[in-house]
Amino acid sequence: MRQQPVLEVRGIRKEFPGVVALDGVDFRLFPGEVHALMGENGAGKSTLIKVLTGVYQSDGGEVELAGEQVRVTGPLQAQQIGISTVYQEVNLCPNLSVAENIFIGREPRRFGLIDWSAMRRRAAELVRGIDLDIDVNAPLNSYSIAVQQLVAIVRAVDVSAKVLILDEPTSSLDRDEVRQLFTVMRRLRDQGVAILFVSHFLDQIYEICDRMTVLRNGRLEGEYLTSELNQVELVSRMIGSELAGLDQLGGGKRRERTAPTGKAFLQADRLTRRGAVEPYDLDIRPGEVVGLAGLLGSGRTEAARLLFGADQNDGGTVRIEGEVAALRTPRDAIARGIAFCSENRKTEGLVGELTVRENIVLALQAARGWTRPLSRTAQDAYALKWIRALDIRPGNPEALVRNLSGGNQQKVLLARWLITDPKLLILDEPTRGIDIGAKAEIQKLVANLAEDGMAVLFISAELEEVLRLSHRVGVLRDHRMVAQLDNDGALTPERIMATIASGAHA
Amino acid sequence: MSTAAAATSPVKAVTRSRLFWPAVVLAVLLVANLAFTPDFFAVRLQGGHLYGSLIDILHFGAPLILVSLGMTLVIATGGIDLSVGSTVAISGALACLHISESSDPGSLGTVLTALGIALGTAVLLGTVNGLLVAKAGVQPIIATLILMVAGRGVAQLITDGQIITVTSDPYKMIGGGYWLTMPFAILLSALVVLATVLLTRSTALGLLLESVGGNPVASRLVGIRAMRLVALVYVFSALCAALAGLMVSSNVSAADGNNAGLWIELDAILAVVLGGTSLNGGRFSIGGTVLGALIIQTLSTTVYTIGIPPETTLVFKAFVVIVVCLIQSPAFRAKLAARGARTRRTTRSHAAAPTNREVGA
């Protein structure tokens, strides 16, 4: 039934300073299939795609296209030999017309001039070919993101029709738009195009894909037929052997914790934001650590941002200490004792060209306003105290924060919020990308803060870590809070995984 | 220990200072003038007033220092203010119009009212800029371009296309008067510089501005009211420009809607950049900006004192500015140093010549 793979890579290796991103990965793609590339954040999916499209040069291994060995040297050359990519953010020119976008850089010409009527005619044909009813003369940005994405696909397929890579195409689409996209994907598949599909939505994978390749920590975990691997098995293969070792690692050390009772500090009631997270309820009591688990893109961050006023909710309410609170901006939330460490330390957390001291006092100073400055003595005292308490290195308060390592930058962010003496601390992936020592220190700190009465919302992709710290775990899947599980000692990573996989739509 | 890295030699601390290169450039420019004008550094007291080239540079540079000062804070937030030149013209025109129409142009009351009108209008203009940028989210270069173009027209309307001349001793004082042997303009601009340093560095304003300019997203998430700060900075910039406009028109006792403050926004931006504040926003240096403005003014003075023909003035200025920018660029200095090291190496060992051949040279 199956013929030769159209694309086959063997033993691909890619190293970055200090990290092996891809370690001998094999991968096959057949004509006329939709193939999912699966793996957690950091498993090497993006790196593999970038190697295939020539953005990165591999450090080893070979790539065969239609039986011939090729070297992919750059995105343009990748397109010429038949590998096209459509990224999450549509990278076309929004203010040019649909037809211009489809033919940009390869316009049909007559006597050296662009043949506009031919361009429009052919664009209209191509668009009609996927049952899309749009005016090709209208500017691209007059259409929804979904349509723009379809135009990008039309362009990609027309440029080179062998291999089409779709990197998270559905992340900003609503349900109907996803259906439209899938219709187009099926049509192209039936025409013999090989489609590589990357998505964090498990349901979508199972709806559209024929086979999948699972990566973990830069290695190939396996290649499976979608019909032969159920969602629980898939999730456990993505998260992998870290789980097997969890019992020896964490089992004995897990804290004996009794969930605090009493009035909730914060209550979210049917809180929602369209396209980000569906209505959810959540209570957090003083002294309680609530974990949020779920795959990347499942809506964990989005849920937390609503509690901090970083995004506006368009439904539901938040009560703080029993009173309804309108959290319109982060400033409102901060005034009520909420702190938020973003998962994007560099872009949303630190001001790189300011010093460690300045970054540490920033939130407190912002709350006081510019007319009531913290004296230099007070600033130095705060900085030195927290540099010592969290063992921030180098221990120089005047070092520029952008020169610190990831773990130390995270500690600076923690210090920034801890000096504001928050009642609720929201931590979004506080231990991602930092070394194991700093990770343990931060976990210990969180546990101690909760013991002293602080409410903590702890978001992490690592189930082991979530279980070790949390009294309760909210599980998110496809932007919906599907369950809240008490961490009563019987809760296991397997059960959380099963919840993520099955989705228990309740 | 980890702190050992922080301890550097005092020499290194000086050369690493952000003010080091601007200061070197200014010193070189001044000394270069000495070669053409031997009495360039001479300052003499005559009739109770100080005279000399150095005094002239400070005196005529005072308006530019003021405008650059406002520009520095705007640029620190990641913005830019192109409308300062027009604000200079409008402010001078309004003040002169009021004084010329008054029955008693020489009275202090008239002059104070004129100042009030000019500065009050500046607050209004700055607020428009600030709201366009901070509230409406218009790109700063576009938002202030509107007033740059329209404002010049407004100034011409105010003066009716003519040059309004005034005779008023109190008004003459601002830009052309002397106090304690010094030109009053120098003292005034020094006072404003000092006040701005205090305002930004002994309150938290400087830190918050640098944070907003350095990372706007993070600044929102720590609860800084960025909108208010950004709007405020454009008001400050307009006020500085208006004060400069009063100085310029006072010095010549006339308001020229067409030419007052023409292109001063470009000189001000240049002064800020020469002073080491990045156009990307973030860290700013008021001291650097003052040095930058003085570099530009010295250059203008040099052009006159060494008698460069007027038609080559702009080319000469452009050439010096390019050299100054290159000297201040760390990347360029590193390249220069590397090249110097390489030539030394190759001249030392002839045997190594083939390995040093540059590919594709």
Interface residues (C-beta under 8 A of the other chain):
Chain A: F308 A310 T329 P330 R331 I334 A335 F340 S342 T347 E348 G349 L350 V351 G352 E353 L354 E358 V361 L362 A363 Q365 A366 A367 R368 G369 W370 T371 R372 P373 L374 R393 P394 G395 N396 E398 A399 R416
Chain B: S2 T3 A5 A6 S202 T203 A204 L205 L207 L208 E210 S211 G214 N215 V217 A218 S219 R220 L221 V222 G223 I224 R225 L229 G282 R283
